[in-house]
């Protein structure tokens, strides 16, 4: 592989990650806007549990 190929692959992967992150944020915002307060609080606790414990 040449250096140009490696650079193009890295740029492509970075672009894919950015687009996926934005898409995920939009979907999460839509889902959270339709959830009740009780469900939102439960999902925050579960996220904390999965990330930090």
mmCIF entry with sequence, helices, sheets and N, C-alpha, C, O atoms, coordinates in Angstrom:
data_MODEL
# 
_entry.id   MODEL 
# 
_entity.id                         1 
_entity.type                       polymer 
_entity.pdbx_number_of_molecules   1 
# 
_entity_poly.entity_id                      1 
_entity_poly.type                           'polypeptide(L)' 
_entity_poly.nstd_linkage                   no 
_entity_poly.nstd_monomer                   no 
_entity_poly.pdbx_seq_one_letter_code       
;(UNK)(UNK)(UNK)(UNK)(UNK)(UNK)(UNK)(UNK)(UNK)(UNK)(UNK)(UNK)(UNK)(UNK)(UNK)(UNK)
(UNK)(UNK)(UNK)(UNK)(UNK)(UNK)(UNK)(UNK)(UNK)(UNK)(UNK)(UNK)(UNK)(UNK)(UNK)(UNK)
(UNK)(UNK)(UNK)(UNK)(UNK)(UNK)(UNK)(UNK)(UNK)(UNK)(UNK)(UNK)(UNK)(UNK)(UNK)(UNK)
(UNK)(UNK)(UNK)(UNK)(UNK)
;
_entity_poly.pdbx_seq_one_letter_code_can   XXXXXXXXXXXXXXXXXXXXXXXXXXXXXXXXXXXXXXXXXXXXXXXXXXXXX 
_entity_poly.pdbx_strand_id                 A 
# 
loop_
_entity_poly_seq.entity_id 
_entity_poly_seq.num 
_entity_poly_seq.mon_id 
_entity_poly_seq.hetero 
1 1  UNK n 
1 2  UNK n 
1 3  UNK n 
1 4  UNK n 
1 5  UNK n 
1 6  UNK n 
1 7  UNK n 
1 8  UNK n 
1 9  UNK n 
1 10 UNK n 
1 11 UNK n 
1 12 UNK n 
1 13 UNK n 
1 14 UNK n 
1 15 UNK n 
1 16 UNK n 
1 17 UNK n 
1 18 UNK n 
1 19 UNK n 
1 20 UNK n 
1 21 UNK n 
1 22 UNK n 
1 23 UNK n 
1 24 UNK n 
1 25 UNK n 
1 26 UNK n 
1 27 UNK n 
1 28 UNK n 
1 29 UNK n 
1 30 UNK n 
1 31 UNK n 
1 32 UNK n 
1 33 UNK n 
1 34 UNK n 
1 35 UNK n 
1 36 UNK n 
1 37 UNK n 
1 38 UNK n 
1 39 UNK n 
1 40 UNK n 
1 41 UNK n 
1 42 UNK n 
1 43 UNK n 
1 44 UNK n 
1 45 UNK n 
1 46 UNK n 
1 47 UNK n 
1 48 UNK n 
1 49 UNK n 
1 50 UNK n 
1 51 UNK n 
1 52 UNK n 
1 53 UNK n 
# 
_struct_asym.id          A 
_struct_asym.entity_id   1 
# 
loop_
_struct_conf.conf_type_id 
_struct_conf.id 
_struct_conf.pdbx_PDB_helix_id 
_struct_conf.beg_label_comp_id 
_struct_conf.beg_label_asym_id 
_struct_conf.beg_label_seq_id 
_struct_conf.pdbx_beg_PDB_ins_code 
_struct_conf.end_label_comp_id 
_struct_conf.end_label_asym_id 
_struct_conf.end_label_seq_id 
_struct_conf.pdbx_end_PDB_ins_code 
_struct_conf.beg_auth_comp_id 
_struct_conf.beg_auth_asym_id 
_struct_conf.beg_auth_seq_id 
_struct_conf.end_auth_comp_id 
_struct_conf.end_auth_asym_id 
_struct_conf.end_auth_seq_id 
_struct_conf.pdbx_PDB_helix_class 
_struct_conf.details 
_struct_conf.pdbx_PDB_helix_length 
HELX_P HELX_P1 AA1 UNK A 3  ? UNK A 34 ? UNK A 3  UNK A 34 1 ? 32 
HELX_P HELX_P2 AA2 UNK A 37 ? UNK A 52 ? UNK A 37 UNK A 52 1 ? 16 
# 
_struct_conf_type.id          HELX_P 
_struct_conf_type.criteria    ? 
_struct_conf_type.reference   ? 
# 
loop_
_atom_site.group_PDB 
_atom_site.id 
_atom_site.type_symbol 
_atom_site.label_atom_id 
_atom_site.label_alt_id 
_atom_site.label_comp_id 
_atom_site.label_asym_id 
_atom_site.label_entity_id 
_atom_site.label_seq_id 
_atom_site.pdbx_PDB_ins_code 
_atom_site.Cartn_x 
_atom_site.Cartn_y 
_atom_site.Cartn_z 
_atom_site.occupancy 
_atom_site.B_iso_or_equiv 
_atom_site.pdbx_formal_charge 
_atom_site.auth_seq_id 
_atom_site.auth_comp_id 
_atom_site.auth_asym_id 
_atom_site.auth_atom_id 
_atom_site.pdbx_PDB_model_num 
ATOM 1   N N  . UNK A 1 1  ? 0.848   -1.190 0.000  1.00 0.00 ? 1  UNK A N  1 
ATOM 2   C CA . UNK A 1 1  ? 0.000   0.000  0.000  1.00 0.00 ? 1  UNK A CA 1 
ATOM 3   C C  . UNK A 1 1  ? 0.882   1.237  0.000  1.00 0.00 ? 1  UNK A C  1 
ATOM 4   O O  . UNK A 1 1  ? 1.882   1.323  0.713  1.00 0.00 ? 1  UNK A O  1 
ATOM 5   N N  . UNK A 1 2  ? 0.486   2.159  -0.799 1.00 0.00 ? 2  UNK A N  1 
ATOM 6   C CA . UNK A 1 2  ? 1.211   3.413  -0.816 1.00 0.00 ? 2  UNK A CA 1 
ATOM 7   C C  . UNK A 1 2  ? 0.703   4.351  0.263  1.00 0.00 ? 2  UNK A C  1 
ATOM 8   O O  . UNK A 1 2  ? -0.337  4.113  0.877  1.00 0.00 ? 2  UNK A O  1 
ATOM 9   N N  . UNK A 1 3  ? 1.439   5.400  0.479  1.00 0.00 ? 3  UNK A N  1 
ATOM 10  C CA . UNK A 1 3  ? 1.073   6.382  1.500  1.00 0.00 ? 3  UNK A CA 1 
ATOM 11  C C  . UNK A 1 3  ? -0.242  7.081  1.144  1.00 0.00 ? 3  UNK A C  1 
ATOM 12  O O  . UNK A 1 3  ? -1.015  7.441  2.031  1.00 0.00 ? 3  UNK A O  1 
ATOM 13  N N  . UNK A 1 4  ? -0.493  7.271  -0.153 1.00 0.00 ? 4  UNK A N  1 
ATOM 14  C CA . UNK A 1 4  ? -1.736  7.914  -0.589 1.00 0.00 ? 4  UNK A CA 1 
ATOM 15  C C  . UNK A 1 4  ? -2.936  7.044  -0.224 1.00 0.00 ? 4  UNK A C  1 
ATOM 16  O O  . UNK A 1 4  ? -3.956  7.555  0.240  1.00 0.00 ? 4  UNK A O  1 
ATOM 17  N N  . UNK A 1 5  ? -2.819  5.746  -0.430 1.00 0.00 ? 5  UNK A N  1 
ATOM 18  C CA . UNK A 1 5  ? -3.912  4.835  -0.085 1.00 0.00 ? 5  UNK A CA 1 
ATOM 19  C C  . UNK A 1 5  ? -4.205  4.866  1.408  1.00 0.00 ? 5  UNK A C  1 
ATOM 20  O O  . UNK A 1 5  ? -5.365  4.895  1.818  1.00 0.00 ? 5  UNK A O  1 
ATOM 21  N N  . UNK A 1 6  ? -3.169  4.859  2.207  1.00 0.00 ? 6  UNK A N  1 
ATOM 22  C CA . UNK A 1 6  ? -3.341  4.887  3.659  1.00 0.00 ? 6  UNK A CA 1 
ATOM 23  C C  . UNK A 1 6  ? -4.023  6.178  4.090  1.00 0.00 ? 6  UNK A C  1 
ATOM 24  O O  . UNK A 1 6  ? -4.918  6.150  4.934  1.00 0.00 ? 6  UNK A O  1 
ATOM 25  N N  . UNK A 1 7  ? -3.618  7.294  3.529  1.00 0.00 ? 7  UNK A N  1 
ATOM 26  C CA . UNK A 1 7  ? -4.217  8.590  3.873  1.00 0.00 ? 7  UNK A CA 1 
ATOM 27  C C  . UNK A 1 7  ? -5.686  8.621  3.463  1.00 0.00 ? 7  UNK A C  1 
ATOM 28  O O  . UNK A 1 7  ? -6.529  9.101  4.221  1.00 0.00 ? 7  UNK A O  1 
ATOM 29  N N  . UNK A 1 8  ? -6.003  8.112  2.267  1.00 0.00 ? 8  UNK A N  1 
ATOM 30  C CA . UNK A 1 8  ? -7.393  8.082  1.810  1.00 0.00 ? 8  UNK A CA 1 
ATOM 31  C C  . UNK A 1 8  ? -8.257  7.186  2.696  1.00 0.00 ? 8  UNK A C  1 
ATOM 32  O O  . UNK A 1 8  ? -9.409  7.518  2.979  1.00 0.00 ? 8  UNK A O  1 
ATOM 33  N N  . UNK A 1 9  ? -7.712  6.063  3.131  1.00 0.00 ? 9  UNK A N  1 
ATOM 34  C CA . UNK A 1 9  ? -8.464  5.169  4.016  1.00 0.00 ? 9  UNK A CA 1 
ATOM 35  C C  . UNK A 1 9  ? -8.730  5.856  5.345  1.00 0.00 ? 9  UNK A C  1 
ATOM 36  O O  . UNK A 1 9  ? -9.846  5.783  5.859  1.00 0.00 ? 9  UNK A O  1 
ATOM 37  N N  . UNK A 1 10 ? -7.742  6.515  5.906  1.00 0.00 ? 10 UNK A N  1 
ATOM 38  C CA . UNK A 1 10 ? -7.912  7.209  7.189  1.00 0.00 ? 10 UNK A CA 1 
ATOM 39  C C  . UNK A 1 10 ? -8.940  8.328  7.061  1.00 0.00 ? 10 UNK A C  1 
ATOM 40  O O  . UNK A 1 10 ? -9.789  8.485  7.937  1.00 0.00 ? 10 UNK A O  1 
ATOM 41  N N  . UNK A 1 11 ? -8.876  9.103  5.987  1.00 0.00 ? 11 UNK A N  1 
ATOM 42  C CA . UNK A 1 11 ? -9.846  10.185 5.772  1.00 0.00 ? 11 UNK A CA 1 
ATOM 43  C C  . UNK A 1 11 ? -11.252 9.606  5.611  1.00 0.00 ? 11 UNK A C  1 
ATOM 44  O O  . UNK A 1 11 ? -12.212 10.149 6.158  1.00 0.00 ? 11 UNK A O  1 
ATOM 45  N N  . UNK A 1 12 ? -11.374 8.516  4.870  1.00 0.00 ? 12 UNK A N  1 
ATOM 46  C CA . UNK A 1 12 ? -12.677 7.880  4.688  1.00 0.00 ? 12 UNK A CA 1 
ATOM 47  C C  . UNK A 1 12 ? -13.254 7.369  5.994  1.00 0.00 ? 12 UNK A C  1 
ATOM 48  O O  . UNK A 1 12 ? -14.447 7.534  6.251  1.00 0.00 ? 12 UNK A O  1 
ATOM 49  N N  . UNK A 1 13 ? -12.423 6.750  6.823  1.00 0.00 ? 13 UNK A N  1 
ATOM 50  C CA . UNK A 1 13 ? -12.890 6.256  8.112  1.00 0.00 ? 13 UNK A CA 1 
ATOM 51  C C  . UNK A 1 13 ? -13.295 7.399  9.038  1.00 0.00 ? 13 UNK A C  1 
ATOM 52  O O  . UNK A 1 13 ? -14.284 7.288  9.762  1.00 0.00 ? 13 UNK A O  1 
ATOM 53  N N  . UNK A 1 14 ? -12.542 8.489  9.021  1.00 0.00 ? 14 UNK A N  1 
ATOM 54  C CA . UNK A 1 14 ? -12.897 9.655  9.842  1.00 0.00 ? 14 UNK A CA 1 
ATOM 55  C C  . UNK A 1 14 ? -14.229 10.246 9.390  1.00 0.00 ? 14 UNK A C  1 
ATOM 56  O O  . UNK A 1 14 ? -15.072 10.584 10.221 1.00 0.00 ? 14 UNK A O  1 
ATOM 57  N N  . UNK A 1 15 ? -14.419 10.370 8.105  1.00 0.00 ? 15 UNK A N  1 
ATOM 58  C CA . UNK A 1 15 ? -15.673 10.899 7.568  1.00 0.00 ? 15 UNK A CA 1 
ATOM 59  C C  . UNK A 1 15 ? -16.850 9.987  7.932  1.00 0.00 ? 15 UNK A C  1 
ATOM 60  O O  . UNK A 1 15 ? -17.919 10.464 8.313  1.00 0.00 ? 15 UNK A O  1 
ATOM 61  N N  . UNK A 1 16 ? -16.644 8.683  7.812  1.00 0.00 ? 16 UNK A N  1 
ATOM 62  C CA . UNK A 1 16 ? -17.693 7.731  8.190  1.00 0.00 ? 16 UNK A CA 1 
ATOM 63  C C  . UNK A 1 16 ? -18.047 7.877  9.668  1.00 0.00 ? 16 UNK A C  1 
ATOM 64  O O  . UNK A 1 16 ? -19.226 7.847  10.021 1.00 0.00 ? 16 UNK A O  1 
ATOM 65  N N  . UNK A 1 17 ? -17.060 8.032  10.526 1.00 0.00 ? 17 UNK A N  1 
ATOM 66  C CA . UNK A 1 17 ? -17.313 8.172  11.963 1.00 0.00 ? 17 UNK A CA 1 
ATOM 67  C C  . UNK A 1 17 ? -18.095 9.444  12.266 1.00 0.00 ? 17 UNK A C  1 
ATOM 68  O O  . UNK A 1 17 ? -19.005 9.425  13.094 1.00 0.00 ? 17 UNK A O  1 
ATOM 69  N N  . UNK A 1 18 ? -17.758 10.535 11.615 1.00 0.00 ? 18 UNK A N  1 
ATOM 70  C CA . UNK A 1 18 ? -18.462 11.804 11.837 1.00 0.00 ? 18 UNK A CA 1 
ATOM 71  C C  . UNK A 1 18 ? -19.920 11.687 11.397 1.00 0.00 ? 18 UNK A C  1 
ATOM 72  O O  . UNK A 1 18 ? -20.821 12.105 12.124 1.00 0.00 ? 18 UNK A O  1 
ATOM 73  N N  . UNK A 1 19 ? -20.153 11.128 10.229 1.00 0.00 ? 19 UNK A N  1 
ATOM 74  C CA . UNK A 1 19 ? -21.521 10.996 9.718  1.00 0.00 ? 19 UNK A CA 1 
ATOM 75  C C  . UNK A 1 19 ? -22.330 10.063 10.612 1.00 0.00 ? 19 UNK A C  1 
ATOM 76  O O  . UNK A 1 19 ? -23.491 10.342 10.908 1.00 0.00 ? 19 UNK A O  1 
ATOM 77  N N  . UNK A 1 20 ? -21.727 8.958  11.043 1.00 0.00 ? 20 UNK A N  1 
ATOM 78  C CA . UNK A 1 20 ? -22.428 8.019  11.925 1.00 0.00 ? 20 UNK A CA 1 
ATOM 79  C C  . UNK A 1 20 ? -22.765 8.661  13.266 1.00 0.00 ? 20 UNK A C  1 
ATOM 80  O O  . UNK A 1 20 ? -23.845 8.432  13.809 1.00 0.00 ? 20 UNK A O  1 
ATOM 81  N N  . UNK A 1 21 ? -21.852 9.460  13.800 1.00 0.00 ? 21 UNK A N  1 
ATOM 82  C CA . UNK A 1 21 ? -22.093 10.119 15.086 1.00 0.00 ? 21 UNK A CA 1 
ATOM 83  C C  . UNK A 1 21 ? -23.230 11.128 14.980 1.00 0.00 ? 21 UNK A C  1 
ATOM 84  O O  . UNK A 1 21 ? -24.076 11.201 15.871 1.00 0.00 ? 21 UNK A O  1 
ATOM 85  N N  . UNK A 1 22 ? -23.258 11.897 13.911 1.00 0.00 ? 22 UNK A N  1 
ATOM 86  C CA . UNK A 1 22 ? -24.324 12.880 13.719 1.00 0.00 ? 22 UNK A CA 1 
ATOM 87  C C  . UNK A 1 22 ? -25.664 12.172 13.560 1.00 0.00 ? 22 UNK A C  1 
ATOM 88  O O  . UNK A 1 22 ? -26.662 12.585 14.149 1.00 0.00 ? 22 UNK A O  1 
ATOM 89  N N  . UNK A 1 23 ? -25.684 11.108 12.766 1.00 0.00 ? 23 UNK A N  1 
ATOM 90  C CA . UNK A 1 23 ? -26.911 10.350 12.570 1.00 0.00 ? 23 UNK A CA 1 
ATOM 91  C C  . UNK A 1 23 ? -27.404 9.760  13.891 1.00 0.00 ? 23 UNK A C  1 
ATOM 92  O O  . UNK A 1 23 ? -28.601 9.792  14.177 1.00 0.00 ? 23 UNK A O  1 
ATOM 93  N N  . UNK A 1 24 ? -26.501 9.231  14.683 1.00 0.00 ? 24 UNK A N  1 
ATOM 94  C CA . UNK A 1 24 ? -26.857 8.665  15.977 1.00 0.00 ? 24 UNK A CA 1 
ATOM 95  C C  . UNK A 1 24 ? -27.400 9.738  16.913 1.00 0.00 ? 24 UNK A C  1 
ATOM 96  O O  . UNK A 1 24 ? -28.355 9.483  17.647 1.00 0.00 ? 24 UNK A O  1 
ATOM 97  N N  . UNK A 1 25 ? -26.817 10.925 16.902 1.00 0.00 ? 25 UNK A N  1 
ATOM 98  C CA . UNK A 1 25 ? -27.295 12.013 17.758 1.00 0.00 ? 25 UNK A CA 1 
ATOM 99  C C  . UNK A 1 25 ? -28.703 12.445 17.365 1.00 0.00 ? 25 UNK A C  1 
ATOM 100 O O  . UNK A 1 25 ? -29.528 12.733 18.232 1.00 0.00 ? 25 UNK A O  1 
ATOM 101 N N  . UNK A 1 26 ? -28.978 12.491 16.083 1.00 0.00 ? 26 UNK A N  1 
ATOM 102 C CA . UNK A 1 26 ? -30.312 12.881 15.618 1.00 0.00 ? 26 UNK A CA 1 
ATOM 103 C C  . UNK A 1 26 ? -31.345 11.836 16.034 1.00 0.00 ? 26 UNK A C  1 
ATOM 104 O O  . UNK A 1 26 ? -32.428 12.182 16.504 1.00 0.00 ? 26 UNK A O  1 
ATOM 105 N N  . UNK A 1 27 ? -31.014 10.580 15.862 1.00 0.00 ? 27 UNK A N  1 
ATOM 106 C CA . UNK A 1 27 ? -31.951 9.519  16.243 1.00 0.00 ? 27 UNK A CA 1 
ATOM 107 C C  . UNK A 1 27 ? -32.184 9.533  17.749 1.00 0.00 ? 27 UNK A C  1 
ATOM 108 O O  . UNK A 1 27 ? -33.323 9.400  18.195 1.00 0.00 ? 27 UNK A O  1 
ATOM 109 N N  . UNK A 1 28 ? -31.117 9.694  18.544 1.00 0.00 ? 28 UNK A N  1 
ATOM 110 C CA . UNK A 1 28 ? -31.280 9.750  19.996 1.00 0.00 ? 28 UNK A CA 1 
ATOM 111 C C  . UNK A 1 28 ? -32.148 10.929 20.415 1.00 0.00 ? 28 UNK A C  1 
ATOM 112 O O  . UNK A 1 28 ? -32.969 10.797 21.323 1.00 0.00 ? 28 UNK A O  1 
ATOM 113 N N  . UNK A 1 29 ? -31.983 12.070 19.775 1.00 0.00 ? 29 UNK A N  1 
ATOM 114 C CA . UNK A 1 29 ? -32.788 13.243 20.110 1.00 0.00 ? 29 UNK A CA 1 
ATOM 115 C C  . UNK A 1 29 ? -34.267 12.986 19.799 1.00 0.00 ? 29 UNK A C  1 
ATOM 116 O O  . UNK A 1 29 ? -35.143 13.383 20.568 1.00 0.00 ? 29 UNK A O  1 
ATOM 117 N N  . UNK A 1 30 ? -34.536 12.333 18.690 1.00 0.00 ? 30 UNK A N  1 
ATOM 118 C CA . UNK A 1 30 ? -35.926 12.026 18.340 1.00 0.00 ? 30 UNK A CA 1 
ATOM 119 C C  . UNK A 1 30 ? -36.539 11.054 19.335 1.00 0.00 ? 30 UNK A C  1 
ATOM 120 O O  . UNK A 1 30 ? -37.682 11.231 19.758 1.00 0.00 ? 30 UNK A O  1 
ATOM 121 N N  . UNK A 1 31 ? -35.789 10.036 19.707 1.00 0.00 ? 31 UNK A N  1 
ATOM 122 C CA . UNK A 1 31 ? -36.311 9.043  20.652 1.00 0.00 ? 31 UNK A CA 1 
ATOM 123 C C  . UNK A 1 31 ? -36.528 9.685  22.019 1.00 0.00 ? 31 UNK A C  1 
ATOM 124 O O  . UNK A 1 31 ? -37.563 9.459  22.645 1.00 0.00 ? 31 UNK A O  1 
ATOM 125 N N  . UNK A 1 32 ? -35.570 10.480 22.491 1.00 0.00 ? 32 UNK A N  1 
ATOM 126 C CA . UNK A 1 32 ? -35.706 11.115 23.800 1.00 0.00 ? 32 UNK A CA 1 
ATOM 127 C C  . UNK A 1 32 ? -36.866 12.101 23.837 1.00 0.00 ? 32 UNK A C  1 
ATOM 128 O O  . UNK A 1 32 ? -37.485 12.285 24.885 1.00 0.00 ? 32 UNK A O  1 
ATOM 129 N N  . UNK A 1 33 ? -37.167 12.732 22.721 1.00 0.00 ? 33 UNK A N  1 
ATOM 130 C CA . UNK A 1 33 ? -38.266 13.698 22.720 1.00 0.00 ? 33 UNK A CA 1 
ATOM 131 C C  . UNK A 1 33 ? -39.625 13.018 22.868 1.00 0.00 ? 33 UNK A C  1 
ATOM 132 O O  . UNK A 1 33 ? -40.593 13.661 23.275 1.00 0.00 ? 33 UNK A O  1 
ATOM 133 N N  . UNK A 1 34 ? -39.709 11.737 22.544 1.00 0.00 ? 34 UNK A N  1 
ATOM 134 C CA . UNK A 1 34 ? -40.982 11.034 22.660 1.00 0.00 ? 34 UNK A CA 1 
ATOM 135 C C  . UNK A 1 34 ? -41.103 10.228 23.951 1.00 0.00 ? 34 UNK A C  1 
ATOM 136 O O  . UNK A 1 34 ? -42.162 9.661  24.222 1.00 0.00 ? 34 UNK A O  1 
ATOM 137 N N  . UNK A 1 35 ? -40.041 10.166 24.749 1.00 0.00 ? 35 UNK A N  1 
ATOM 138 C CA . UNK A 1 35 ? -40.071 9.365  25.979 1.00 0.00 ? 35 UNK A CA 1 
ATOM 139 C C  . UNK A 1 35 ? -40.653 10.163 27.143 1.00 0.00 ? 35 UNK A C  1 
ATOM 140 O O  . UNK A 1 35 ? -40.561 11.390 27.180 1.00 0.00 ? 35 UNK A O  1 
ATOM 141 N N  . UNK A 1 36 ? -41.244 9.457  28.075 1.00 0.00 ? 36 UNK A N  1 
ATOM 142 C CA . UNK A 1 36 ? -41.747 10.108 29.284 1.00 0.00 ? 36 UNK A CA 1 
ATOM 143 C C  . UNK A 1 36 ? -40.563 10.450 30.195 1.00 0.00 ? 36 UNK A C  1 
ATOM 144 O O  . UNK A 1 36 ? -39.457 9.941  30.013 1.00 0.00 ? 36 UNK A O  1 
ATOM 145 N N  . UNK A 1 37 ? -40.816 11.321 31.178 1.00 0.00 ? 37 UNK A N  1 
ATOM 146 C CA . UNK A 1 37 ? -39.751 11.714 32.105 1.00 0.00 ? 37 UNK A CA 1 
ATOM 147 C C  . UNK A 1 37 ? -39.224 10.520 32.900 1.00 0.00 ? 37 UNK A C  1 
ATOM 148 O O  . UNK A 1 37 ? -38.023 10.414 33.151 1.00 0.00 ? 37 UNK A O  1 
ATOM 149 N N  . UNK A 1 38 ? -40.119 9.633  33.289 1.00 0.00 ? 38 UNK A N  1 
ATOM 150 C CA . UNK A 1 38 ? -39.697 8.462  34.057 1.00 0.00 ? 38 UNK A CA 1 
ATOM 151 C C  . UNK A 1 38 ? -38.779 7.573  33.215 1.00 0.00 ? 38 UNK A C  1 
ATOM 152 O O  . UNK A 1 38 ? -37.774 7.066  33.713 1.00 0.00 ? 38 UNK A O  1 
ATOM 153 N N  . UNK A 1 39 ? -39.119 7.388  31.967 1.00 0.00 ? 39 UNK A N  1 
ATOM 154 C CA . UNK A 1 39 ? -38.286 6.565  31.088 1.00 0.00 ? 39 UNK A CA 1 
ATOM 155 C C  . UNK A 1 39 ? -36.947 7.244  30.818 1.00 0.00 ? 39 UNK A C  1 
ATOM 156 O O  . UNK A 1 39 ? -35.918 6.571  30.751 1.00 0.00 ? 39 UNK A O  1 
ATOM 157 N N  . UNK A 1 40 ? -36.947 8.574  30.663 1.00 0.00 ? 40 UNK A N  1 
ATOM 158 C CA . UNK A 1 40 ? -35.692 9.298  30.449 1.00 0.00 ? 40 UNK A CA 1 
ATOM 159 C C  . UNK A 1 40 ? -34.763 9.133  31.638 1.00 0.00 ? 40 UNK A C  1 
ATOM 160 O O  . UNK A 1 40 ? -33.570 8.883  31.466 1.00 0.00 ? 40 UNK A O  1 
ATOM 161 N N  . UNK A 1 41 ? -35.303 9.272  32.846 1.00 0.00 ? 41 UNK A N  1 
ATOM 162 C CA . UNK A 1 41 ? -34.469 9.117  34.034 1.00 0.00 ? 41 UNK A CA 1 
ATOM 163 C C  . UNK A 1 41 ? -33.904 7.709  34.127 1.00 0.00 ? 41 UNK A C  1 
ATOM 164 O O  . UNK A 1 41 ? -32.740 7.532  34.488 1.00 0.00 ? 41 UNK A O  1 
ATOM 165 N N  . UNK A 1 42 ? -34.701 6.722  33.812 1.00 0.00 ? 42 UNK A N  1 
ATOM 166 C CA . UNK A 1 42 ? -34.224 5.343  33.833 1.00 0.00 ? 42 UNK A CA 1 
ATOM 167 C C  . UNK A 1 42 ? -33.126 5.104  32.818 1.00 0.00 ? 42 UNK A C  1 
ATOM 168 O O  . UNK A 1 42 ? -32.173 4.375  33.093 1.00 0.00 ? 42 UNK A O  1 
ATOM 169 N N  . UNK A 1 43 ? -33.250 5.716  31.636 1.00 0.00 ? 43 UNK A N  1 
ATOM 170 C CA . UNK A 1 43 ? -32.219 5.517  30.611 1.00 0.00 ? 43 UNK A CA 1 
ATOM 171 C C  . UNK A 1 43 ? -30.922 6.221  30.999 1.00 0.00 ? 43 UNK A C  1 
ATOM 172 O O  . UNK A 1 43 ? -29.841 5.736  30.667 1.00 0.00 ? 43 UNK A O  1 
ATOM 173 N N  . UNK A 1 44 ? -31.006 7.353  31.695 1.00 0.00 ? 44 UNK A N  1 
ATOM 174 C CA . UNK A 1 44 ? -29.792 8.029  32.152 1.00 0.00 ? 44 UNK A CA 1 
ATOM 175 C C  . UNK A 1 44 ? -29.061 7.188  33.185 1.00 0.00 ? 44 UNK A C  1 
ATOM 176 O O  . UNK A 1 44 ? -27.835 7.081  33.153 1.00 0.00 ? 44 UNK A O  1 
ATOM 177 N N  . UNK A 1 45 ? -29.823 6.584  34.112 1.00 0.00 ? 45 UNK A N  1 
ATOM 178 C CA . UNK A 1 45 ? -29.199 5.730  35.117 1.00 0.00 ? 45 UNK A CA 1 
ATOM 179 C C  . UNK A 1 45 ? -28.558 4.506  34.475 1.00 0.00 ? 45 UNK A C  1 
ATOM 180 O O  . UNK A 1 45 ? -27.463 4.101  34.866 1.00 0.00 ? 45 UNK A O  1 
ATOM 181 N N  . UNK A 1 46 ? -29.227 3.923  33.504 1.00 0.00 ? 46 UNK A N  1 
ATOM 182 C CA . UNK A 1 46 ? -28.684 2.752  32.831 1.00 0.00 ? 46 UNK A CA 1 
ATOM 183 C C  . UNK A 1 46 ? -27.420 3.111  32.053 1.00 0.00 ? 46 UNK A C  1 
ATOM 184 O O  . UNK A 1 46 ? -26.459 2.342  32.044 1.00 0.00 ? 46 UNK A O  1 
ATOM 185 N N  . UNK A 1 47 ? -27.414 4.267  31.404 1.00 0.00 ? 47 UNK A N  1 
ATOM 186 C CA . UNK A 1 47 ? -26.229 4.694  30.667 1.00 0.00 ? 47 UNK A CA 1 
ATOM 187 C C  . UNK A 1 47 ? -25.055 4.889  31.624 1.00 0.00 ? 47 UNK A C  1 
ATOM 188 O O  . UNK A 1 47 ? -23.936 4.472  31.329 1.00 0.00 ? 47 UNK A O  1 
ATOM 189 N N  . UNK A 1 48 ? -25.309 5.518  32.763 1.00 0.00 ? 48 UNK A N  1 
ATOM 190 C CA . UNK A 1 48 ? -24.259 5.712  33.767 1.00 0.00 ? 48 UNK A CA 1 
ATOM 191 C C  . UNK A 1 48 ? -23.731 4.359  34.239 1.00 0.00 ? 48 UNK A C  1 
ATOM 192 O O  . UNK A 1 48 ? -22.521 4.156  34.336 1.00 0.00 ? 48 UNK A O  1 
ATOM 193 N N  . UNK A 1 49 ? -24.627 3.455  34.525 1.00 0.00 ? 49 UNK A N  1 
ATOM 194 C CA . UNK A 1 49 ? -24.249 2.132  34.995 1.00 0.00 ? 49 UNK A CA 1 
ATOM 195 C C  . UNK A 1 49 ? -23.369 1.410  33.957 1.00 0.00 ? 49 UNK A C  1 
ATOM 196 O O  . UNK A 1 49 ? -22.339 0.837  34.310 1.00 0.00 ? 49 UNK A O  1 
ATOM 197 N N  . UNK A 1 50 ? -23.769 1.440  32.706 1.00 0.00 ? 50 UNK A N  1 
ATOM 198 C CA . UNK A 1 50 ? -23.024 0.733  31.670 1.00 0.00 ? 50 UNK A CA 1 
ATOM 199 C C  . UNK A 1 50 ? -21.666 1.375  31.392 1.00 0.00 ? 50 UNK A C  1 
ATOM 200 O O  . UNK A 1 50 ? -20.710 0.673  31.063 1.00 0.00 ? 50 UNK A O  1 
ATOM 201 N N  . UNK A 1 51 ? -21.569 2.687  31.520 1.00 0.00 ? 51 UNK A N  1 
ATOM 202 C CA . UNK A 1 51 ? -20.300 3.361  31.218 1.00 0.00 ? 51 UNK A CA 1 
ATOM 203 C C  . UNK A 1 51 ? -19.287 3.290  32.346 1.00 0.00 ? 51 UNK A C  1 
ATOM 204 O O  . UNK A 1 51 ? -18.100 3.080  32.101 1.00 0.00 ? 51 UNK A O  1 
ATOM 205 N N  . UNK A 1 52 ? -19.741 3.463  33.572 1.00 0.00 ? 52 UNK A N  1 
ATOM 206 C CA . UNK A 1 52 ? -18.796 3.707  34.660 1.00 0.00 ? 52 UNK A CA 1 
ATOM 207 C C  . UNK A 1 52 ? -18.671 2.558  35.648 1.00 0.00 ? 52 UNK A C  1 
ATOM 208 O O  . UNK A 1 52 ? -17.783 2.587  36.500 1.00 0.00 ? 52 UNK A O  1 
ATOM 209 N N  . UNK A 1 53 ? -19.517 1.567  35.565 1.00 0.00 ? 53 UNK A N  1 
ATOM 210 C CA . UNK A 1 53 ? -19.420 0.459  36.530 1.00 0.00 ? 53 UNK A CA 1 
ATOM 211 C C  . UNK A 1 53 ? -18.960 -0.809 35.876 1.00 0.00 ? 53 UNK A C  1 
ATOM 212 O O  . UNK A 1 53 ? -18.826 -1.834 36.544 1.00 0.00 ? 53 UNK A O  1 
# 
